[in-house]
Amino acid sequence: MREHSYVTMLDPFTRKYGERMGGLIYIPALLGEVFWSGAILAALGSTLRVIIGLSHEVAIISSACIAVFYTLFGGLYSVAYTDVVQLICIFVGLWICIPFAMTNEVVENITLNSTTQWVRTVDGAGAGVYADSFLLLVFGGVPWQVYFQRVLSARTARASRYLSFLGALGCLVMSVPSVLIGAVAVNADWNRTAYVTRDNFNASDLPNRASDILPLVLQYLTPNWVSFFGLGAVSAAVMSSADSSILSASCMFARNIYKMIFRQKASEKEIIWVMRIAIFGVGALATAMAINVDSVYTLWYLCSDFVYVVLFPQLLCVIYLKNSNTYGSLLGYIVGMFFRIAGGEPSLGIGTLIKYPYYSEEHGQMFPFKTLCMIMSLVTIAVVSTVIDSLFKKGILDHRYDIFQCGLSQKGSDTSSHKNNLTSDHVTLDVSNSGFTPPVEEIKVTRDV
């Protein structure tokens, strides 16, 4: 994608499948970015509420305003440079907290009784669900504009490749403090902390405050100056993700929706202004959702579900399947979306229409049906594209039936007839199937031309 000078993740779709199909694929991509921005803004709100007592709404609005402001005027440069500082803050801030939290007097050694506290085994019946979530996390994390805006802005394709490898290593390193902090929280005697003795909270309520574990550990198990650095790390992480998501959604809207569908002749300056307006709109939408919607993280998870089921096979085929076309892409989109929704989503009140193998009335879908839906979408794109391409090439379907104007009829008999008319001195253009009457004179193109 970098070698083809694409600007956004949707560029290969709009160039190969057309603007309308690109707009359709933009829907789950946009929702994923908006829901993700809302979820992490809500996470920052809960952190600031626990540590410094700031109200949830004020924390979210102020954070969103800062992210929107410097993204609005700085664009990708401001996001890229601030991300460097924010990543350093995350790395240093979280790792500083670890030794203080682990050596707190109320925290037991995390290796003691670990198998009964925080290291568990996977039940055989739930293996399919874990495998499904694992594959969703790995492959569903690829088709996101927030990733491609970094890759496609690299100087060379090799640099973008190395950037991806280093990013994967960075994710692994950054996940270690989170795991250790969770282990510390499980092995801590919260009845001996100020959480109970001073603030009169009930330790038995902690399992219901799983999303607040990080700020609670920073607040009650580390010194004040350490919790300050930890808060900076969390804030940096949130700002780093929020500005990237807002920019990526706005960039896709400006280039792949506004320019491709509404204003094909729009200037670069006009596109920039549209992107700035979209930045404000996406930021406002994410802020409103973070404040008013309790299940924003669930909505983001569901949309990442659709990104995995719908967008991943689409991206795979548009890049690596040469004969993929709009017909296969559209049917694959519909098949993946239908069978995923038919599997149900209890957290959003979506009932189960199709009960996949090993379905349980108590636990729901136990089969890795999300991966199955992704494979069904992938196979549909490949099979339908191949069949339609073959029908047009063999002349079974006339080019008049190419309703999406994919130019499939030109890849078959017409193209081969053009090649057969090559001679050593000239090229004779065969226009017998073009639908208009050729001139009396023979049309020739000399070798010099």
N, C-alpha and C positions, 0 to 999 in steps of 0.2 A: 504494500500500500504506500509506503514511503517512496519507493522507486517510481510509482505512477503519479507522484506529486498530489495526492489527495489531501484535502484540507480537513475534512470531517469524516467520521465513520460512515456517514450516509452517502458520501460521494460515489463509491462504487455501485451502490444501489440505484441512484438516480441516473447515472451514466448508462447502466446496463439494462435496467428494468423500466426506467422512465420516472418522471417527477411524481406522478400520482402514487406509484408503488413505494417510492422513497418516502412520501408523506405518510403513507400507511405504516411503514416500519418506524417512522419517527415517534408514533404514539407511545408504544411501550418504553422507548428510549427516554422520551421526555418525562413520562410518569416516574420512571425509575430515578431520574436525577432529582425531580422535585420531592419525591417521598424521602429519598436519602438525605437531602438537605434539611427537610423538616425533622427527620428523626435525629440527626446529629445536633441540630439547634435545640431540640427538646432535651437531649442528653446534657448539653452545656447548661441549660436552665436548671436542671436538677442538681448539677454539680455546684453551681454558684449558690443555689438555695441552701444546700447542706453546709457548705464551708463558710460563706460570708453572710448568709441570711438574706441575700438579695431575692426579691420576688421572682417567681418563675417567668412571668410575662416581661418584666423589665430586662431580665438577663437575655431572653430570646430576642427581643426587639433591638436592644443595643448591639448584640453580637451580629445580628443580621444587617443592621445599618452599616457597621464597620466593614463587613465583608462586601456588601453591595457597593459601598462608596469607593474603596480602592480598586475593586474589579471594574467598576463603571468607567473610571478614568484611566486606569493603567492597563486594562486588558490582560493579555497573556503574559506580558512582561512583568507586571506587578504580581500576578499569581505565581509565576515561576520563581521570582526572586524572594518573595515572602515565604514560599514553600520551603526554600533552603533553610531560612531562619527557623521556621516552624518545626521542620524535621529535627533540627539540632535541639530545639527546646523539648520536643517529645522524648528524644533519646536520652538526653541528660536528665530531664526532670523526672521521668519515671524510674530510671535506674538509681537516682539518688534516694528515692523513697524506699526501695527494696530493703537495704540493710537495716534501716531504722525500724521498718515495720516488722521484719523477721526477728529482730532482737528485742522487741518489746516484751516486757515481763509477763504480759497476759497471753502471749502467743506461744504455743507449744511448737516443738520441732515438727516441721511439716512432713517429715519422713515417718514420724511415729503414727501408727494407726491410719496411714494414708489410704489403705484399701477400704477402710470402713468410713472414711470421711469424704475424700474428694477424688479418689481413683476408683472407678467402678468398671465392671465388665459389661459388655453389650449382650443383651438378651438375644437369643437366636431368632425369636419372632420379630425383633426390631432391627435385625441386620439389614433388611431391605430399605428401611427408612434412613438408617445411617448412611448406607451406600448412596442412596438418592441424594441426601444432603451433601455428602462429600463431593459427588460429581457436580452438583449444582454450584457448590462453592468454587470448584476449580474451573469449570468451563463457563459457568454463568458469569464469572468475573471478567471474561474477555471482551464481549461486545458492549463496552461502555465508552462513550465519548470522552469521559474524564481521563481514561487511559490513553485513548488514541490522540488526544490533543497534545500529549507529551511526545508520543512516538512520532507523530507526523510533523512535529515542529523540530525534530532533531536534524542536524546538519546533513547526515548521511544515513543510508539504510543500515550500515554496520553499527553506527552509533545508536540507532533506535533499537537494534537487536541487543546490544550490550546493556542499554538502559533497562530493557525488560528483564534481563537476567539479574541485574543488580537490584531491581525493584522486588523481584521474587525473594532474593536473599534478605532484603530489608524487611519485607513482611514477616519472614521467619524470626528475625532478630527482634522486631518490635512486638511480636506476640508473646515473647517470654515474660516480660514484666507483668502483663495482664494475667497470665497463668499463675505466676507466683503471688500476686496480690490476691487473687481468688483463693489460693491455697492458704494464705495467711488468714484471710477472713474466716474460713471454715475452721481453722485450728485455734482461733482466738476465743478466750473466755470473755464474752461481751458483758457479762454481769459485773465484771471488775473494772470496766471502763467508764468514762464519764458519760458515755451513751446512756447508761442506766443510772449511775449514781448521781449525776449532776442534771442531766436533761430529762430524766424520768421516762425514757423510752422502754419498751418491753423487748427484751432480746429475742423472744419467740416470734416477733414480727419480722425479723431479718430475712427469712426466706421469701417474704412477700415484697422485699425491697431489693431484689437482685440487681436492678438497674442502678441502684445507689451505692453498691458495694465499694466501688473505687473511691468516691468522695468520702464515704464513711471511714474507710481505712486511712485515708489521708488526714481526716479530721481528728480521729480518736486514737490512732496507733502510731502517729509520727509527731515530732515537734512542730511547733507553729511555723518556723521558717522553712521546714521541709515541706509541709503541706502547701505553703505558698508557691514553692517551685513546682510541686505536683499539680497545683491548680493551673499554673502557667503552661505546663505540658498538656493538660487536658484541653485548655482553651486553644492552644496552638494546633492541636490535632483537629479540633472542631473547625476552626477557621480555615485550616488547610483544606479540609474536605469540602466545606461549604462553598468557598469561593471557586474551587475547581468545578464543582457540580453546577453551580449557577452559570459559570462561564460556558461550560460545555453545552448545556441545554440551550442557552441563548445563541451560541454560535451555530448550532445545528438548525435552529429556527430561522436565523437570518439568511444563511447560505442555501439551505436545502428546502426550506418551505417558502419563505418570502421571495427570494430571488428566482428559484426554479419554477414556482407555480404562479406567483402574482406579478413579479417584475423582472422578467428575464434580462432586460436592458439596464437594470439598476447599476449605478456607479459604485465604486468601492467605498466612497465616502457615505453614500446613502446606506449601504449595507452595514457600515460601522455604526451609524446612528440607529438603525433598526436593532442592531445587536445590543446597543446600550439601553434602548427602551425595553427590550426583552429581558435584559439583566435585572432591571428594576421590577418587571412583572413577575419573573420567576422567583426573585428574592421575596417579594411581597406574598406570593402564593405559598412558598415554603414556610414563611414566618407565620402566616395565618393557620396553616395546618399544624405547625408545632405547638401553637397556643391552644387551638380549639379541638383538635382531634386526638383522642386518647390512644387510638390504635395506629398511630402513624408508622411505628416500626413494623407493625403487622402488614400495613399497606405496602411499605417498601419491600418487605420480604416477599409478599405476593407478586409484586412487580418484578423483582429479581427472578422470581419463578418464571414469569412470562419472558423475561430476557433470555433465560436459559432454554426454555421450551421453544420460543419463537425466533428470537434474534440469532442465537448461536448457530443453528442449522442454516439460516439465511446467510449469515456472514461466511460460513464455511463454503457454501455453494457458490456464492457470487465471486469469491476469490479463486477457488480451486476447481470448480466444475465449469469447463469452458462452454458447454452447450446449455447451461442453465438459462432460463428465460422468464419473462413475466408470468406466463401461465403456470409454470411449476412453482414459482415463488408465491403467487397468490393462493394457490390451492394448499401449498405447504403451510402458509400462514394460517389459513382457515382450519386445517386439520389439527395443527398443534394447539391453537387457541381453543377449539371446541373440546377436544379430548382432555385438555387440562382443566377447563372450567367444569366439564362433566364429572371430573374426579372429586369435585367439591372442595370447599374451604371453610371449615367450621368457625374459624376465628372471625370470618366476615359474614357468617350466616348463609353461605352458599351451600345448598343441599347437594347430596351425592346422587348424581344421575346414573353413573356407571360404577358398578362395584367391581374393581379389579381383583385378581386372585389374592387370596389370604385376607380379604376384607374382614374387619372386625367391627361389630356394632359398638363395642366399647372404645376401641382405639382408632377406628377409622381405617384409612388405606394403609396397609402394611407392605404392599408391593411397591417397588420403586417406579411408580407410574409416571412420575415427572420425566425420568430418563426415557421411559417407554414413549411418552408423547413427543419428546425431542427426536427420538429415532424415527418415529412415524412421520414427523414433519420433514426430517432429512430425506427419508426414502421417497416421500411424496414429491418433493422438489426434484430429486434426481430422476425418478421414473417418468413423471409427467413432462418434465423438460425434454428428456430424451425422446419420448414418444411423439410429442408435438413437433420437435425439431425434425424427426425422421419423416413425419407425415408431410411436412412442407417441402423437405428436400426431395422426396420421391414424387412430388407433384400430386399426391393424393388429395391434399388440401390446396386450394387456389389461394394466391396471395391476398385476394379480396377478403378472405376470412381471418386475416391477421389483424384482429380488432385492436390489439395493443400496439400495433405498428412496430413489431420487433425486428422486421426485415428478415424474417426466417426464409421467405421464398427466394431471397437473393443469395442464400448460402448453398442452395441445392443445385438444381438443373441449370438455372441461369448462370451461376458461377462457373460450372463445368463447361457449359457451352462457350462462355467467354474464353476460357483457357484453350478450348479446342480450336478456336479461330486464330490462335497465335501463329504467325508465319515469320520467316526470317526478315522480311522487309516491312511488314506493316501488321497492324492489328485491325481486324474487321469487327465492328461492334454489332452483335446480334441483338436486334430490338424486336424480334418477332413476338416476344411475350410481354412487351412493355405496355401494351394497351394503346399505342398510337401508331399512325401510318408513317413509315420512314420516307425520306426524300428519295427521288428517283436515282440520284447519284449514289454510288457506293461510298460509305463513310469510312475514311482511312485515317489512321494516326501514324505518322512517320516515326522512324526510330529517333530522329533528332528531337522531335517534340517530346 
